[in-house]
């Protein structure tokens, strides 16, 4: 907004002044929220570029620059393997959740059976149950199945998400019922109708949901730390190795954290519009 435009708005009628003040207030709030999000990330990368003796410096500029922390992390951790394992877990969890939740959402949206609404309500309520309440039972089940200390043990308990089922079911309910009835008249079974009629029309929603699920799985720490006993399993546990009783290596922690964030940043750069759409869709329905 130019100085002339701002001046005209201030000198205009009361409604124009209120509109200008409201817009300025919204922009100020967005700037503050953006800074609250960006500053910790900047401080992480700035700390990773400091020399070990300057790691606790309050200077916002990391000078002189040093790559010693990255050199130490790359030589003390098998970073490519850790990132690959984390990628496998995130991808498997995302694909598995999409498949399982798609089938569940289709059953709740397209099928009519006794107690459907009550069952769906009970299922959605599980979304409100904290993970700490179910982690012991999940751990015992994995122990019985022999899946502890394995990548599959991290993925299996995440295969069903009440949030994903709710999101897909809401979009399926908005789907034209006439198309489903026409497919049934043509002799298509439910399985064929799902994959040839419903899924092609839900591709934007599925893509948005996949992005949200992938980011959530990539950032998961507590469950892998509970199931995986090897420190060289995923990048999150590799970072934890720099926390010791003798002291914390903050430079290495920040450097390793910076490396762990790079794939997510790359995903955002490549799929920026889809990522924004994913968060918008998750809030609209």
N, C-alpha and C positions, 0 to 999 in steps of 0.2 A: 504494500500500500504506500503510495507516494505521500509526500508532505502535504501537497495540495488536496489530495483525496481525504486524508485524515482530518485536515483543517475544515474541509467542507462538511464532513460528517459531524464534527464537533459543533459546527456553527449551524447545522440544520435543525429540523424539528426534533422534538423529544424522542420520538420513535426511532429516528435515525441514530441519535446519540446512544440510545439504549442498545440498538443493534450493534453499533460499533464497539461499545463497551463489552457486550456479551462475547463478540468475536475475539476481542483482545484478551478477555479472561480465559476463554477456551484455549487460545494459543499459548497463553502463559502456563496453564495447567499441563498442556501437552509437552511443553519444553521442560518443565520440572520433572514430569514422569519419565521423559526420555533420558534426562540426565541421571535420574536414579537408576535407570537400567544400564546406561552406558558406562558410568563411572566405575562400577566394580569390575567390568570387563577390561576397561582401559587399565585399571590398577593392577589387574592380574598380569596382563602382558607387559606393563611397565616393570613390575617386580621381577618378571622372568628375565628381563634384560639388564638387571642390575648386577653388580658384583656382589659376592657373598657378604662382604662387610657393609654394603650399603642397602641391604634388603629391607631394613626397617626405616630407611630414610623417609622423611615426610615430603621431600622434594617431588613434585608431580612429574618432573621430567627425568627419565632414567639416564643420567649422564655421569660418567662415560658409559657408552653402551658395551655390553658384554654378552657373548653367546655361551659363556661357561656353563650356565645352568642347562641349556639345551644339549650341550655336548655331554654333560654328565648323565642326563636322562636317557639320551639315545644309546649310551654305552652301558648303563646300568639296568635298563629295561629293554625287553624285546618289543619295542613299540609297534612294529608292523604286525606281529602276531597278536598282540593285545587288541589292536584296533580291528584286526580281521575277526577275532573271536567275538568282540562286541558287535561288529557288523552282522555276523551270522546270527547272534541271539536276537538283535533288533529286527532283522529281516524275517527270521522264522516266527517270531512273536507277532509281527505285523501281519504276515500272510495267514498264519493260523487264526488269529483273531478275526480277520476279515471273513474267512471262510466259515468259521463256527458261528459268528454273530450274524452273518448274512442269512444262514439257514434258520437260526432262531428268530430273527426279525421277520422273515418271510412267513414262518408258521404263525407268529402272533398277528401279523397284518392280514394275511390272505385266508387263513383257515378259520373255520368256526367249530369250536369244540367246547364242551361244558367246562366251566371254570376258567376260561381263557383270561378274562380280565383280572380275576383274583390271582391267578398264577403269574401274570405279567406284573402285577403290582408287587407281589412278593419278590419277584426277580429283581425289579428295579430298586427295591428297598435295600438289597444287598450292596448297592452302590454306596450307601450311607454307612456301611459297616467298616470301621477302620481296618487296615491291613494287619495291624498288630493283634487284632482279635483272632484272625484266622491263620496267622503264620505258623503257630505251633502245630495245628492240625494238618496244614499243608506239608510241613516238614516231616511229620510222622508218616504221612501217606507216601511221600517221596522215599523215605527210608525203607518202607515196606516194598516199594517197587524197585529199589536198588538204583535210584536216579540221583542220589546225592553226589556232589562233586562232579557233576557232568553238565554240559551245556543244555541238554534236554531237560534236566531238572529245573533250570531257570525258566525255560519256555513253557512247559506244560501247565503250571498254575495260572499263567496269564492268558490262556487260550479263550477265555470267555470274559467279556467285559459288558457289564450292565449299561454303561454309558454308550458303547458302540451299538448295542442292540436297541436301546432307546432311540438313538439318533437315526438308525436305519429304518426302524419301524415307523417313526413319524413321517419320514419321506415316502415310505411305501404306502402309507395310508392316504397320502395326497396323490398317489398314482391313480390314473383313470381306471375305475373298476370295469368299464366296458371292454377294455383291452384284455383284461384277465378272463372275463366271461367269453369273449370271442375266441381266445386261445383254448378255453375249455370246450367250446362248441366244435372247434376244429379237431378235437381229439388229442390235444397236447396234455401230457401229464404234468403234475406240479413241478417235477424236476426240470422238464423241458421248458415250461413256461418261465421258470425262474431265470434260466441261463439265456434264453433267446428273446425274452420280452422285458423282464424286469431289470436284469443286470445292465444291458446296453443303455437303458434310460437312467441308470443310477451311476454311471461312470464318474461324473464330476463329484458326486457325493462320496463315492468309494475312494477316489483319489484324495479328496480332502481328509477323509477319515484315516486313510493310510499314512498321511503325513503326520497327523497328530499322534497316532499310535507308534510310529517309528521314533519320533522325538521323545515320547514318554519312555519307550523301551531303552533308547540309547542313554538316557539320563538316569536310569534306575541304578541305585547303589545298594540299598538295604538288603533286598532279596538275594542278589548275587553274593553279597558278603556273607549271608547266612548259609547259602547252599554250597558255594564253591570254597573249598579250603585251600586251594592253591593260589598263591599271590600272583602268579603269572597267567591267570585265566582271562581276565578282562581288564580294560584300561583303568576302571574305577578302583579295582583292588591293587593294581600296580601303583597308583597314586597313594593309596593308603600305606604302602610300604615305607614311605618317607616320613611317616609319623611314628616316632619311637620314644621310648622312655628316656633316652639320653637327650632328646631334643628333636624339634621338628625342622626339617630342611625346607624352609619356606621357598627358597629359590627354585629348588627342584619340584616342589609341589605346584608352584605357579607355572613353571615351564611344562610339566606333564599335563596340567589342566588345560593350558593353552593348546597343546597338541590334541587333546581329547575333544576340544570344542571345534577344531578345524573342519571335520566332516559335516557337522551341523551347520556351520557358517556356509560351507560350500553348497549344501542342500538348499539353504535359504537363498543364496545368490542365484542358483540355477532355477529354482522353483518359487521365486518370490511371490508372484501373483497367486499361485496355488496355496502357498503357506498362509497368506493373508485371508484368502477365501476359506481355508479350513477353519480358522478361528472365527470368521464371521458366521459360517454355517453352523458351527457348534453352539453359537449363541442365539441363533434365530429360531431354531426348531425346539 
